[in-house]
Amino acid sequence: MQRPVSAAQVSLATVAAEAGVSVATVSRIVNGETRRASAQTVMRVQAAVVALGYQPNHVGRALRRRQSRVVAMLAPNLDNPAMAAIAVSTEAALRAAGYVMILCDTHDRADLQDEYLQAMRSQLVQGYVLVSAVTSPALSDALARGEPIVFVSRRNPEGGAYVGIDNHAAGAAAADYCLARSITEPAVIFPAQGSSSTAARVAGFVERLIVRGVEADRIRRASAPGLSHLQVGYDAARALVAASAGGWPKGLLCVSDMMAYGAYRLAVERGVAIPETCLLIGIDANPLNAWIAPWLTSVHIPYPDFGAKVVEQLTALWGGTMPDDILLPHSLEP
């Protein structure tokens, strides 16, 4: 008795024998090229594919074409809800476009970023999405080779396709929000190892206050080292309060919601009422805020919309075009 053929054993040759056609004909039809075959031949091949349970070998096809339907996302600190939101949005958009996304956590380290870039290149990924990337040798090499890379949230100093918000304008919006509430001497805290995005938020905040009449030396600022924005927020707020006899400011911009959470913990420990004594403003608008941080005012960044724009940028790069930056609208009602 003839042994049944398992799906794992089915090849193009098996399908060709079943359909009574050549292997080349089967290959063209399963890859969507049906113009050279009659309707009857196409139907016969498709029926054989279904009957035998044939599955195309995408890995082999990728090796032959030196490309795949895989896109790698490299992002730092995936425990940060903002990073997770970008990943979720991008994965959904890529999946809808027919791609699979691989997610790697760089922990904001240049050496890990390079390790992942090299590993993903060996996997023949078709493109890269770098969230809050840092400068590194392998990144420079990838850009020099013209590999399709989209930068998200943090621009690359060497240029490249970008999706994000206008961080300078977001900082300015926070300043306007404070002034609209008669908070004339707000303060700002930020990471000592700041990125271009956080630096732009601080600059936008300070510059808007100065333009609107606040003296520069009346704008209190403090930073703290570290990669965890929770700890940085706590430590920077403590440094801010300790450095001034004025204690807590009436308004405090934290350059991320995670930093605001850290500052809030210090306020609770010190018995400072939030937002009655000090209005805390974050940037991100984490959806969890409604559940765990109703005391927080936050600049809303539309992370759910990032994914479609990332795919749009990748598509342009695959087509040989360097696209313009895509800046999505942020919001903070005064």
N, C-alpha and C positions, 0 to 999 in steps of 0.2 A: 504493500500500500504506500502511495506517495506521501511523504511528510508534508504537512502544511507549511507554508512559507510565513515566517514571522515578519512583522513590520520592519524590524531591525535588519532583516536579510534582504529586503526588497531594494533593488537598484534600478537605475534607468534601463539596464539590459533586461531585467525581469519584466518591467512594464512594456518594453518594446516587443518582447516575445509574446506576451499576452495579447497585445494589440495588433501584432502582425505588421509592425512598421520598424524603421531603423531607430537606433539609439539617438542619432542626431535629430530625428523628427520629434521624438519624445522630449529631448532636452529643450528644443525650441518651444514646444507647446507648454511645458510646465513653467517656462520662464516668461510666458505671456506673448510669445511671438507666434501668432497663428495665421498670419497672412499667406504664408507659403504652403499651407495645408488646406485640404478641402474640409468642409463642415463635417462630413462623415468621418474623416480621419481624426479631427479634433474631438468629436464625441466619443470615438472608440478609445482614444488615449485617455480622455478624462474618465471614462467608465473603468478602464483598467487601473488607473490611479486610485480611484475610490475602492474598487474591489480588493486590491492588494494592500491598501493602507500605506501607499508610498508617501514618504516625507522627504522633501528636498533637503539636500545637505548644504545648509547655509554657511557652515564653517568652511567647507571646501570651496564654495563659490567666493567667499570673502578672500581666501588665500589666492585664488586665481586672479581676482580683480584687484587685489591689494586694497580692499576697502570692506566695510561692514555696515550694518544698520545699527551700530552701537555708538553712543555719545557718552563721553566721560564728564562727570561734574566733579570738580575739586573745590571743596568748601572748608573753611576752618570752624572748629568748635560747633559741631552739630547739635550740642545740647542747648545752643542759643535758639530760641523760638523763631527769630527772624531767619536764620539760616535754614531751619527746617521748613519754614513756609515757602522760601524760594525753591528748595528742593522738591517739595510736593507739587508746586505749580509747574515747574519745568518738566518733571517726570511725566505729568499728565499731558502736557502739550506735546512732548516728544512721542509719547505712546500714541496719541491721536494721529500724529504724522507718520507713524509706522516705524518708530525707532525705539530702541531699548536704552535705558540710561544706567550707567554704573556710577555709584556714589562713593567718593573717597574723602575722608576727613584729614586735612593737612595740619590741624592743630596750630595753624598760623605759623608754621615752620617752613623755611625755605628748603631745607634738606628733604623733608617729607614731600613737599610739593614737587621737587625734582624727581624723587623716587617714583611717585605716582605718574608723572608725565612720561617718564621713560617706560614704565611698565605698561601704561595704556597705549603707547605707540607700538609696543611689541604685540599688542592685541588687535592692531589694525583698526582702532576706533576711527570713526569718520569725522569727529569733531570734538572740541573741548568747550566746557562752560566753566570758567574760573570765577568763583565768588570770592570777593575780597582777597585777590591774589597779592602775593608779595614778589618783589624782584628776586630772580634766581637765575643761575646759568642755564638750566635746561629750558626755562621759559624763554629766555633770549634766543636760544638755539631754535626753538619751535617757531618763534615769530620770524626768524631769519629764513627758515625753510618755507614760510608762507602757509603753515598749517592753520586750518580754520579754528579760531579761538574767539569766544565771546566773553567779555569781562562784565561782571555783574556787581553792582553796589560800590565797587572801588575801581576807579580807572587805572589802567596800566601806564606807568610813566613813559613807556616806549610806544604808546599808542595802541590802537586796536578797536574793534567793534565793542560797543558799550551799551548796557541797559541799566538804568537806575533812576534816581531822582536828582533834582538840583539841590544838593546838600547845602550850598551857601544860602539859597532862598529859604530852605527849611529852617535854618538857624535864625534868619531874619524874621520869619513868621513867628517864631517863639518870642523874639524880642517885642514885636508888635503886640502879641497877646498879653505880655506882662504890662506894657505901657498902657494898654487899653483898660487895665484893671488898677491903674494908679500905682503900680509897682515900679518905682522910678530908679531903684538901684538893685536890680536882680543880679544873680551870680551864675557862674557856669562851672561845671566839673567835667573832666575828660581824662582819658588814659594818657599816661606819660609816653607810652609807646604808641602814639597816635598814628592813624592812617590818614590818607588824603581825604577820605570821606568825613571822618570825625573832625579833622582840622578845618575843613570847609564849613562844617556846622558851627564850630566855635567862631570862626572868622565872620560868618554871616550874622551871628548873634551880636557880637561885639561891635562890628561896624555899623549895624543898624541902630544900636543904642546911641553910638557917638553921633551919627547923622541926625538923630532925633533929639540931641541936646544933652545926653548924659556924658559927664566928664569921664575920660578913659580911666583915670585913677580911682574912680568910684565903682568901677565894674570889677567885682571880686572874682578871682579865678583860682582853681586848684586842680591838681592832677595827682595821680598815684600810679605806681608801676604795676604790671601784671597783665595776664591775658584774660582772666575771668572778669567780665564786666560787673558781676555781682560784687566781688571783692573790691574791685577798683572803685565802684560807686561808694561803697562803705568807707574805704580808706580816704578817698578824695574828699568826701563830705566831712569826715573827721578833721582832715587837714584844713579845710576851708573854715570850719567853725573855730578851730584852735588858733588860727592865724589872726583872728579879728576879735576885738572887744565887743563888737556888735552882735556876736553870736550868729544865730541862723538868719539868713536873708529872708525877705518876704516872698521872693520868687527864686527858683533854682532850676536852670536848664541842665539836664543830664543828657548826654549825647546819644543815649540809647535807653530803652525801657529797662533793660537789665541793670544798668547803672542806677536808674531811679529806684529799683527794688532794693539795691544795696544801701542807698541813701535813706530810704524809708526805714530800714531796719535800725540804722543809727538813731533816727528820729524817735522811733518807738522806745529804744533803750534810754534815750535822754528825756523822755516825757514831752516831746515836742508834738503838738497837734498838727496833723497833715490832713487837709490843705489849709486849715484855719490860720495857723501861724506861718507856715511856709508852703507856697504853691509849688509843687513839683511838676516839671514838664519833661516828658521823655520824647523820644523819637523812635517810632516803629508802629505804635498802636497794635500791640499784641492782642489777638482776640481774647486771650485769657484775662485781660485787664478787667473786663466787665465782671468776672467771677472772683478774681483774687486781688485786684488793685483798683477798685472804684474811686479811690482817692487820687488817681494819677490822670493828669491831662497829657495827651500824647499827640504828636504830629503823625497823621495817618499816612503810611506808605502802602500803596496797593499791591502787595506781594502776590496775591492771586492772579494779577494781570501780567506778572513778569514772564511767565512761561511762554506764552504766545509770542511775546516780543523777542525772547531768546531764540525761538525757532525761526522767526522772521529774519533775525540777524545771521543765523547759521545758513539759512537758505541763500541769502545774498552772497555770503562768503563762498559757498559751494558753487555758486554761479559765476565766481570770479570777480565780484564787486566788493569793494570796501564800503560798507554802509555808513551813513551818518549815525551819530549817537542817538539813542532813543531815551528821552527823559519822560518818565511818567509823572502825572500830577500828584503832589502831596496836598494835604489839607489840614488846616487848623483854624476853626472858626473863631474870629476875634470877639 
